[in-house]
Amino acid sequence: MPENTPKSHEENRHDQLTSAPESTEADAAPRIDVSEGENGATRIDIRDDAEVRPSDPTTD
């Protein structure tokens, strides 16, 4: 990639998430899906295939 060409958001995200010494490609895998509803509201869903998922805050 030429120096003058800016990186895309996805390229920057990938570079940031894989720059740690022991990181892997799995660290840069998508974890959420973002969509827009009919009324214009933004919906954010945790992907079923995400390796890192939030825990249920109602359990210990």
N, C-alpha and C positions, 0 to 999 in steps of 0.2 A: 504494500500500500504506500503510495507516495506520501511524503511528509506533510504536504499541504492539504491533504484530504482529511477532513475531520472524521473521527470514529463515530459510529452510530451508538445509540443508547445501549443496544444489545452487546456491541463489541466492548464498550466501556464496562458494562456490568460483568461480562465474562472475564475481562482482564482483572477487575477488582476482586472477584470471587475466587479466582484461581492463582492469585499472586502469592499467597502464603506458601512457605516451604513444603508443607505436607498436604496441600490441597489437591483435589482431583477434579476431573470434569464433572463428576456428580455434584460437586459443590455449586456449580453454576447452573444446574438444572432448574427449570421453572418450578415455582412452588405455588403460584396463584394464577387464577384466570380472572381477568377484568372484562366486564361487559357493561353495556348501557341498556337500561330497560326502556320500555315504551314511553314512560313519563320523564325520561332524561336522567333518572337516578343512576349512579354508578354502583354496580354490584361486583363484589370481590369474593371469590370462592377459593378455598384451599383445594388444590388439586388432589385427586384420589391417589395419584402416583408419586406425590411428594414424599421424599425420604424424611424430611424434617417437618413435623406437623405440630401445631399447638396442642397442649394437653387440655383436658376438660377441667376448668377451674373449680368445678363443684366437687371434685374427688381429690383425695389425698394420695 
